[in-house]
Amino acid sequence: MRILVLNAGSWSLKFQLIETGAGRVMAKGIIEGVGREESTAAYESWRGIRKRFSIAVADYTQAAGTVLACLTDPTDGVLESAAGIEGVGHRIVHGGEHLAESTLLDDSALRLIAACSPLAPLHNPLGLEGIQAARCLLPGVPQVAVFDTSFHQSMPSRAYLYGLPYSYYTSHRIRRYGFHGTSHRYVSERFAEIHNAEPESFKLISCHLGNGCSLCAIDRGRSVDTSMGFTPLEGLVMGTRCGDLDPAVVFHLLEREGLRVEEVDSLLNRHSGLLGLSGVTNDVRELLHLRSQGHPRARLALEVFCYRVKKYIGAFFAVLDGAHAIIFTGGIGENAFALRAEICDSLSSFGVELDPARNEAAAGVEAEISSPGARTRVWVIPTDESLLIARDAERTIRQARGA
Ligand code: ADP
C-alpha cells in the first residue's frame, strides 16, 4: 500500500511516501518555514532526484499542497496523480489514555486528540493542522494517527503514577505517559524480526539517544517502563533538556533567583542538558571533537550524559528482572561508538560486554556489538519511525475495511 506519512512540527511539515510491501521510501522531504515569510521545500525521490526551492507557504494546507505538487510533478514526481496515495499516516505526539493504539481518524478521534492538546500544547495542535490539511486535500483517503505515547499505555500503574495525591491523577491526568513509543516499538519489533522470533520472546532495554533521549523497558513486546514522564523533560540528560531534577530546584529558581515561570520552562527545556553543561553545544559530534582537544566541560557533559543512561539501564534490568538485549538507536545511539562503550563499561555484572571492534565498526547500520558469548546481547538498530507509521496506517486501514 502507498502511504503518505506526515509529521507536522513547529514551522515544518516532514513527509515520506512509503510503499509498505517493499518497505521502500518512494520520496521524502520537508517544507520548512510554514507561516513565515520565507519557506523552503526540500524533496528527494528514489529515482535520485533532489531539489530544494523557495516557496511561499502560509499554512499547513498550503504546505501539504506543495508536498502533493512535488509527488505528482510530471518531471520529478513519483505518482501520476494524488489518487496514487492509498492512505495517510500522521505522527501525533500525545494520545493520552484513550488513544492507546494507532487510530483511524474520524470526528470522534479528532476530538480525543484535541482533548489531549493541554498535555502537549506545542505539538498536538500542529498535528491536528496537518490532519485537517490532508483531509482537505485528499478527501476520501483514509487517515490514521500514530501516537508517540501509545506504546507506553501498557505500563502498569506502579510505573506510571507519581507519588502525588491520587486525585491529581484522576482529576488532572497527571501521570507518566512516556514518548518515543514508535521508535522503541520499531527497534524491538525489528530485533525480533532479525532473530526470526516474535516480540513476545524477548525482554529488551531500548535506548533512543538523539536530541531527545529516552530508555524503555520492554517485557515480551510490551513497554513496562520508560524514562520520559508527563512530558519529554523527565529522565535522561538530553541535548538541551535537563532530565530528572529535584522539583525543589524549580521553587528555588522561582523564589530565590526571581525567574519567571516561562524563564524556568525555557531554562530546563532549551538551555540545559549537554548544551547547558558544556556551555558550548548540544551536538554530540562537536562535543566529542572538543573532548578530544581537552575541553573540560565537553568531557564533563558527556560523562554526566553517559552516567545517567547507565543508571537507567541498571534500573531497567531490575524492572525486567534481567534482559536478553540492549538496543541503541537515535543519532547518538546509532553513531557515537565511544559513548556506547562508556555507557556499557562496568555493566559486566549484568552480562554486558562489548566487542570493541564490532562497536567501532557499527555506525548507522544494524549490527550486533556485544562480544561473542556475552550473556546480554547489545545491538545497534537504526530507527525508522516513518516505516512503522506507514505499516500501522496500512494495518489500521485494512482492519477497518475488514480485510
Ligand atoms: P533528533 O532527536 O532531532 O531526531 P537525532 O536522532 O538525529 O536527533 O540525533 C542527533 C544527535 O546525534 C546529535 O547530538 C548529533 O551530534 C548526534 N550524531 C549524529 N551523527 C553522529 C556521529 N556520527 N557521531 C556522533 N554523534 C552523532
Boltz pocket constraint, residues with backbone or C-beta under 6 A from the ligand:
constraints:
  - pocket:
      binder: B
      contacts: [[A, 209], [A, 210], [A, 211], [A, 212], [A, 239], [A, 282], [A, 283], [A, 284], [A, 285], [A, 286], [A, 288], [A, 330], [A, 331], [A, 332], [A, 335], [A, 336]]
      max_distance: 6.0
